Amino acid sequence: MVLLCASRVVITEVMANPLGTTGARFPEDRNEYVELYNPGTSAVDLFNWTVDDGDGIDRLIAWQDTSLLAVNPTLLLGATWLPPGGYAVVLDSEY
């Protein structure tokens, strides 16, 4: 948490352990996310930041799957920089 405060990035939303059956391809395993917001005046590089829920540690990397562009062509892929006033949604790689 200290790293988030020092870097001026705020956690604005969390979906943890949604109801559903556990295991691969089931809602509880796949539908978790964290939304981040940068209220600062400088961009922040999120590369290699970690999210830890006590069950596992996930390292942040850039999303590369271009299939999401068919639904939302304005998404920024392949980058880990969070611009000032920008939001990022952190998803599990199984999503």
N, C-alpha and C positions, 0 to 999 in steps of 0.2 A: 504494500500500500504506500510506503514511503516513496517508492519510485514513481508511482502515479502522481502523487502530490507534487513532487519535485519537478516533474516534467509537465505539469499543468494539464494533464489529460484526466477527464472525469468519466467514471462509469455511470451511464444514464439509464440503462435497462439491463436486466438479467432474466433469462429464462433458464431456470435450473430444474432438472428432474421433472419434466412435464408428465402428467398422468399417462399411463399406457404400459404395455408389455415391455420388459427390458430385453436387451440383446440386439445384435446387428439387425438393421432394417426395421426396427420398431421405434415408435415415437420417443420413448424416454432416452434411447441411445442416440438419436439423431437430431432432435429438435431443440437442443440447447443452443443458446447464443448469448453474447455479451455485446452491448452497444457502447462505443466510446465516443466522446466529444472533446474537441480541442478548443477551449475558450480563449486560448492565448493568442498572441500576435505573430508567432513563429510556427512554422511547420515542425512536427515531431516525427522522427523515424521510429516506427513500432517494430522494426525488424528484430527478431530474437527476444522480444518481450515475452514474458510467460504469464499464463493464466493457470491458477492452481485452485481446484475446488476441494482439496483434501482427498480426492479419489484418484487424481492423476494430474500431471503437469503438462500443459500444452504450450508449445513454442509458436509464436506468431510468425507466419511467412506469408508472402504475397499469394493471392488467389490467381491461378493461371487458367482455369477452365472457362473457355470462351462460350460455352453453351448458354450461360446466363445472359449474354448479350442479346440473344434472340428475344428475350422477355423485356430487358431493360438495357437499351443500347448506350445509356449514359454512364453505366458503371465503369469505374476505373479498375482495371485488372493489372496485375504484374507490378504493383507498387506497394510499399509499406509506409509511405509518408502520409501523415494526417495533416491536412492544411489547416490554417487558422480558421475557426468557425466551422470546421468540417466534422462529419460523423463517420464512423467505421463500424461495421457489424462483423464481429468475430464469430465464425462458424466452425464447427467440427469438419475435418477433412472428409468425413463420410457423408456429409450433407449432399 
